[in-house]
Amino acid sequence: MAEHHHLALIRIAVEDQQKLGVTDIEFKIPRSSYTIDTLIWLSEKYPNREFILISGTDIFLNFHKWKNYKAILEFYAVYVYPRLGTTLGEYENHPSVKLFPAPMMEISSSFIRKGIKAKKNMRYWMSDKVYDYMQEMHFYKK
């Protein structure tokens, strides 16, 4: 199953990071799951933990259309990475939203997929372990 291969890819990507973990809960809950559903499930399962939504500024183009977006902002922090061509907009001064000034890179999952399809060497955009696994599993070559 492609889902399990992508999960393995994520596990490889974070295996050396002690403060990061990987869960497969979104594969186990109904497909119509929304971010708020996942956050609530995690909060109920791990009541002594704090969960934070990490995203790029690009989510704020349509964030007002997300299911229960106001509840996300009320009960969870949102840590945001700047993305080219987008801003926080009306959420710029929201107390739950924290922008992390980081260098902007023109890299995205679609950039990686297009590069691999075009048979370009994308090794320098990710760790060697991740790239080797992607090559082994023939990700995005079709």
Summary of the structure (lengths in Angstrom):
residues: 142
radius of gyration: 16.9
end to end distance: 16.1
largest distance: 45.9
contacts: 309
relative contact order: 0.13
helix: 47%
strand: 9%
